[in-house]
Amino acid sequence: RALGRSFTKSLGSICFGSMVMIPVQIIRALSCFKYLRSYNIWAYTYVGMYGYDFWEAGNRAQQLFEAREWGTVVNDNLIHNVLLMCSVVIGGFTGTFGVLLEEVDGYELTSFHRPCVTSFLIGCILGYILSATLFLGVLNASVNTVLVCFAAGPIEFHKNHPRLSQDLRDAWSQQVWEPII
């Protein structure tokens, strides 16, 4: 149901969010605009789960995390940074594979003056983009969804998945907070 909604009713919100997220992140890094806090990565999860428009989804996600006092959890970009490093490594390996194709197999991937550098750059860019968007982007979105679902309904999560809920609670209570059920 959520997939169908994301391709129909919520497609505009998803496209709008994708268009404004990078400039908003740059402006947010340069200065502190209070009203830009509604434009956050968590809004995508709310759009997909509940069908809100992007602005309202961002506001609701922000309110949820403020009510739960999860500022440090949502501002910690550890998983995002690890996935970014994985994408860079995959890009490097793909670039190296491009050079190997160019040199060892005799394929001519480019007609530029420096074919090894060009094939490495093409391989890096393709490997990074494919891994960051297709493979690891899905994993990052899944992590965001788990955080939003656990923040929005810890009781339901505990009822449906008691062992996973306890494992999550045990791991996070040692590091961040003690959720109340």
Disulfide bonds with the S-S distance in Angstrom:
none
